[in-house]
């Protein structure tokens, strides 16, 4: 199967690999809370973003667009910009029951947004095959959440010290900071929000 991969596909796999590395780095932080593990996770998500930009450019330059590449890109993005940011959030303190529900909602929105894109990309594309705009924010928009969490970690505002603190709603733990994940998930699945594709 690997012989059928094109250059853009290999870059897409690197995106997914970086995202999975970010997840594993945060999982290791739970057992060994060393700062470099968090920074590595953040750096790997940033690297995944670079690979995500690069694979599209390489595919266009070499004329390598394919349904396989499109599906591969969505699967890699789910890991790097859906699961990895949610894992980072959980690792840095979003562990209340309502926080966890919101993180699951966020990942589900990312999956739904990518599935919708794959189904509608043909209808939204121009004569060259390039999509003119996104319906809803693209899933890599979650890097904004990653940057905010990195700042929180740098300033030692994690766990119970996350901005806006922690409250209980009907005996369920909740950090209002988690609402940023909720908002990002909602913008991803919006049908009215149209973002021009650069």
N, C-alpha and C positions, 0 to 999 in steps of 0.2 A: 504493500500500500504506500509506503514512504516514497517509492519511486514516482508515484503520481503527484506528489506534492510539488507545488510551484513555490517560487521564492517568497511570494506574499503569504502563502499558507504557513511557511516555516516561521515567518515573523509573527503571524497570528498565534502560532503555538507558543512562541516565546512570551507573548502577552499573557496567555493562560498560565504558563509556567511561572512567570513572575507573580501573578496573582495568587497561585497556590503557595508559592514560597512565602508570600506575605501572610497568608492564613496560618501556615505552619510556624512561622516566626512568632506570631501572637499566641498560638497555642503553647509554644515553649515558654513564653513569658509568664504564663499562669503557674508553671512549675519553678521557673528560675527568673524572678522579677528583676532582670537587669535591663537598664535603660537602652542599651544597644539593640536589644531584640525589638523594641518598639520602633526605634529609628530605622532599623532594617526593614521592618514591615512597611513603614511609610515610604521608604525609598523604593521598595519593590513595586508598590502601587504606582508611584511616579514613573518608574521604568516601564511598567505595563502600559501606561498612557502614551509614552513615547513609541512603543511598539505598535499601539493601536493607530496612531497617526501614520506611522511608517508603512504599515501593511497596505493601507488604502492607496497611498501615493505610489508604492511599488506596483500594485495591481493595475492602476490606471496607466502608469508609464509603460508597463510591459504588455498591456492589453490582456491581462490574466483574470478578468472578472469571471466568476463561475458561481453557480448555486452552491457548490460545495464550500467555496471560500466564504460566501455570505453566511452560511450556517455555522461554519467554524468560527468566524468572527463573533457571532452572537454568543456562542457557547463560551468562548474565552472571556468575553466582556462580562458575562454573568458571574464568572469566578472573580475576575479582577476588580470589577466596579460594583458588584452586588454583594457577593459573599465576603470578600476581603474587607471592605469598609464596615460591614456589619460585625465581623469578627473583631476588628479593631475597636469598634464601639463597645462591644461586650467586654473585651479584655481590659478596657480603660474605665469600666465602671457601670455601664448600662446593663445592670443585671437584675433589676427589679422585674417583677412579673409583667407589668405593663410595658416596660422597656423591651423585654424579649418579644412580646407580641408585636410591638412596633417594628423591631428589627426584622422579624419574619415578614411582616407586611411590606417593608421596604424591599426586601429581596424578591418577594412575589410580584411587586410592581415592576421591578427591573426585568424579570423574566417575561412578564406580560408585554412590557414595552418593546422588548427585542422581538418577541413573536409577532407583534403587530407590524413592526418595521419590516420583517422578512416577508410578510404577506402583502403589504401595501407598497413595497419599494418599487415594483414594476409600474404601478399606477402613478407614483409620484416622481418618476425619473423623466429626464428630458431625452432628446434624440441620442445623446452620447452615452446614455445609461446612468448619468449622474443624478442622484436625488437632489432636488432643489431645496427642500426644507424638511425638517423633522416635525412630526406631530408629537408634541410633548418634548420635554428636555431629554437629550440623549443620556444614556446611563453613565458615561464618563463624567457627567456633571457631579457625581458623588465624590470626586476628588476634592471638591470644596469642603465637604464634611471631613474628609481625611486631613486636610490642612488645618481645619479648626481643632480636630482632636489632637493633632501634632502640637499645636500651640498650647492646648490645655495640658498636655503631658509636659511640655517644656517648662511651663509655669507652675507645675505640680498641682494642677486643678483637675484631679481625676478621682474616681470612686465617689465618696460622699462629698467631695469638694468640687465636683463638676459645676460649671456656672449654673445658677438658679437652684442648686441644691437638690434635695430629694424630699419627696412627700409621699404620703400614703393615700390612696383612693380606694375605699371599701376594702381595707386591709391589704391592698396590692401595692408593692413598691413601684415608684415612678420617679424618674428624673425628667423634669421639663425639657432638658437638653435633647431628649429623644424625639421631641416634636420636630426637630430639624430633619431627622430621618423620615418622619411621617410626611412632612411638607415636600421633601425631595421625591419621595415615592409618588405622591399625588401629582406633582408636576410632570413626572415621567409618563403617567398614564393619561394625561389630559389630551383630549381631542381638539380643543379649541386653541391651545397654545401652539403656535407655529414658529419654529426656530430656523432661520436660514442656515443652510449647510454651507460652510466655507470650503 
